[in-house]
Amino acid sequence: MATAVDIFSISNYLSLLISGTLIDCGAASPSVIDGRQWLPDTDFVSAGNPKNITAPVLDPVLSTMRSFPVRGNLRRKFCYVVPAYRTGKYLVRTTYFYGGINGNELPPVFDQIVDGTFWSLVNTTDDYLQGMASYYEGVFVARGKSMSVCVAANTYTDSDPFISAIELVVLADSLYNSTDFGAFSLSLVARHSFGYNGSIIRYPDDLFDRYWEPFGENNSTIERGKNVSVSGFWNLPPLKIFQTELITSQPGPIELHWPPTSLPNSTYYIALYFADDSSSRNSRAFTISINDVIYYRNLNVSPAGEVVFANQWPLIGLTKITLTPTAGSNIGPLINAGEVFDVLILGGRTLTRDGKSRREERGEGKRVGWIDSIEHHILYGAIEVKEKMRLNNFL
């Protein structure tokens, strides 16, 4: 069964300004974009070649990238090494926009790794054909005074791996704190604001610049100026996600097919968000099921808000979430937002010299922990499906 969490006071985090390291890969100089400083990548990586994208882009960060030679480098990591606070919790977001830089019509497929843990397959083809960049996001805890973010060719890689941007954002201790980050990390599958059809919700609405994509189905949607007190949710969601919702006009069930992609067989962290500002004379209570398995019974939603989460919930294929009114409930269920992460088992530590040593760049020296990760990926990577954040790039 999942766990419901009521709000408690951690309002001191509301005064936080976003902090971390933003790396504009391939850039020659620092820049300030939307009030945030981006750094060139030369202090963080010593391999690869900086390149300029000739295609017009809306986001200046996508105008440059760094590529790494694939020839002779199968299973070879190319790493950025970024200073970090030991035991600090970080949102790590990598951005990829191909721009035809390798001369091939389609972008290469390759792997990304954080601190020796295989994170995901990077396959940007579908997004690129639609003129969009691909974004991957995860939550990782630094085990030392730096974190490594690496790319590596696999058996499917047919041209040079590349990367456009890397973001490491410091997260509050409360975020996703039911996860044992000594054993696991989280890889984002989907994060949506339900009943919302505007642009992606991010900083400054979200203190940590998480991306909340719009999501609506054939249910009724209601937009209202809610004054929900959300400062006590452990995950500190933005208030804006509670201003829209999916809801039924009659006290019947809601059936939600979400996440919108088919999932590989794995365990997932799931968080569902609810808040209700309707009249106290009404009773809104319902049971949540996922693929017809009870997730949480008899949830009573109030203006104070609720988040119902599960740390390791097994999923495979398409997912159906059902909200069924309980006996005595005289109004239908609602849902405001949701997050799903793949739960990653931590791998071996990536050696700092993987990113900084010229000897390592020549392929000499010992590299630990990656061969096992690669073999696991070769077995399962071909069927792996990840939901990626997307934004239009072309003018």
Salt bridges, closest charged atoms under 4 A:
ASP41 OD2 - ARG66 NE 2.73
ASP111 OD1 - HIS377 NE2 2.77
ASP115 OD1 - ARG349 NH1 2.90
ASP127 OD1 - ARG390 NE 3.84
GLU137 OE1 - ARG93 NH1 3.09
GLU137 OE2 - ARG191 NH2 2.71
GLU167 OE1 - ARG36 NH2 3.65
GLU167 OE1 - ARG93 NH2 3.07
ASP206 OD2 - ARG210 NE 2.92
ASP209 OD2 - ARG36 NH1 2.71
ASP209 OD2 - ARG93 NH2 2.90
ASP209 OD2 - ARG202 NH2 2.89
GLU213 OE1 - HIS192 NE2 3.51
GLU245 OE2 - ARG224 NH2 2.94
GLU245 OE1 - LYS226 NZ 2.49
GLU255 OE2 - HIS257 NE2 3.43
ASP276 OD2 - ARG284 NE 2.94
ASP277 OD1 - ARG224 NH1 2.47
ASP292 OD1 - LYS320 NZ 3.19
GLU339 OE2 - ARG191 NE 2.75
ASP342 OD2 - LYS386 NZ 3.08
ASP354 OD2 - LYS77 NZ 2.93
GLU360 OE2 - ARG353 NE 3.54
GLU361 OE1 - ARG358 NH1 3.07
GLU364 OE1 - ARG359 NE 3.83
GLU364 OE2 - ARG362 NE 2.98
GLU375 OE2 - ARG75 NH1 2.82
GLU384 OE2 - LYS386 NZ 3.25
GLU387 OE2 - ARG390 NH2 3.27
